[in-house]
Amino acid sequence: MTALCRYDNSNLQLTDAELLHIILDELDIEAISFLHENTVARLVENNLIPEDIASKVDELRDKTLTLLQDKRGANDIRNDSDWKVVRQLADEIKNKILDHI
């Protein structure tokens, strides 16, 4: 859940340095590890997340990794439409997990 909180809109109010740290350092690592398909499969197997969101998590990971390569500036993270879509997807996933718990 921590990885999904990195996408939270409240982070957009942070300073540029803080925002870039959360996205470029912490989220970059978490997208590779915690959002990895093997990790997601284990969470589904243990009924910690609903099975129907596994494909959405894969989509979130793929989109995030692309954005982390192409749109790495604080202004991009705050204002780019692709980042907005990714934040919305993360919120959708987070809400489904909370409903599942």
N, C-alpha and C positions, 0 to 999 in steps of 0.2 A: 504494500500500500504506500510505503514511503516513496517509491519511484513515481507512482501516480501523483503524489502530492507535489512533486517538482513542477508539474504542469499547471498548478493552481494559479488562477488569475491574480490572486493576492501577491504573488511573487513579482508581478509586473511593477509594483510600487517600490521595490527595492532599488538601491543605487545600481548604476550600471555594473560596477565591480561585483556587487553581491549577486545580481542576476546572472551575470556571466559565470560566476563560480558555480552557482546552483545548476545551470544548464550545461555549460561546457565541461565542467569537471565531474560533478556528481551525477547528473542525468546521463552523461555520455557513458560512464561506467555502468550505471544501472540498466540502461537500455540494452547493453551487451549481455549483462548477466541476468538480472532479475526478470527482464522481459523476454529472455531467450525461450525458444519453443520447448526445450527440455524442462526448464524450470516451470513453465506454464503447464506442461503435461503433468508434472508431479503435483502441482497444486490442484489440478482437476481430478487426478486420481485419488487424492486425499480429501476430496469434496470441500476444499477451501475456497475454490472459486467455481462458478457455474460453467459447465462445459460449453455452453453456447457463446461465451465471450472469448474463447481461446483464439478464434480467427481474428477477432477485433484486436486482441493484444498483439498478434503477429503483424497486423496492419499498422498498429501504433508504433511498434518497434521499427518496421521498415521505413515508415514516413519520418520518424524521429531521426534515424541514422542518416537519411538523405538530407534532412534539414541541418543536422549537425555538421555535415560536410559543406553545404552550399550557402546556408544563411545563418552565420555565426555572430552577427553583430547584435548589440543590445537593442538597437532600433528595429532590426528584423524580428527579433524574438517578441518584442512588444507589439509590433504593428503589421507584420506580414500576414497575409491571408492564409498561407499554408500553415504557419504556426498557430493561427486561430483555430483552424480545422483540427489540428493535432490536440490542442487544449480541450476542445469540445469532445473529441473522441476519448481522451483520458477521463474527462468528467463522466461520460456515459459509462465507461468501464467501471470507474470507481463506484458510481451509484448502483450498478448491477451487483457488484461485490457486496456492498453494504446491505442491499436487499436480500442477498443470499445468506448473510451471516445470521 
